[in-house]
Amino acid sequence: MKRDCVFLLADKNMRATFEGFFSRQGFHHSIGCGGIEIDLMRDLVVAAGDNDPGLFTRSHELLRPFLNTHRHAVVVLDAQWDGSPGAVSIRTHMESMLSANGWGTQRCAVIVIDPELENWIWQRSVHVAMEIGFDSLEDMNIDTDLRHAWPDEQYKPEYPKKTLETFLRKKHIPRSSAIYKNITARVSVSDCRDSAFLQLVGKLREWFPPDSGEVTR
């Protein structure tokens, strides 16, 4: 029997992000879809050494071994990298290549985070505050440097990755994939309004519709 879905991810930080979310008990309830069986070892795949540009050119090759083992495939990468043609062109090209190489148009999805993964990490949450070295959410919200990089009227910092790295250095915290995992294991999913995340949620709901008796939250 085929497994539900394979996730091809650009790097270890992205893997940690998905591990954190999928490790939550009943994670599917939080995004309003039916049950999905996820094995973190078999269903989360990192293209070691390829990163975003490699996935752009080789995702169809990297996913070929999973054509007969998984019902669906999701590829996730950043829009911002040297030589990037932009989010729309990335998605169009990759979907075309995946479709032509056996996945068709209904079995796969390409999720392009614009500009980058850290868009999914930043949230005005005590869990984010603690992971980046603040004692409380209030301390994070009143930090002058952070308010400059992330004004109240902005949903996310303009430069999410650079901002995260800056504050980790400021707090003398080594950058680690564990930070991503710890955040996504705890923060509110409903507060993430990033368009790429919503695209992913919509696709999972389409592929795995909730059972009539399930309650979402």
Secondary structure, DSSP 8 states (H G I E B T S, - for coil): --EEEEEEESSHHHHHHHHHHHTSTTHHHHHT-------TTTSEEE-TTTHHHHHHHHHHHHTGGGTTTEEEEEEEEES-STT---HHHHHHHHHHHHIIIIITTTSEEEEEESS-GGGGT--SSHHHHHHTT-SSHHHHHH-HHHHHHS-TT-SS-SSHHHHHHHHHHHTT----HHHHHHHHTTS-GGG---HHHHHHHHHHHHHS---TT----
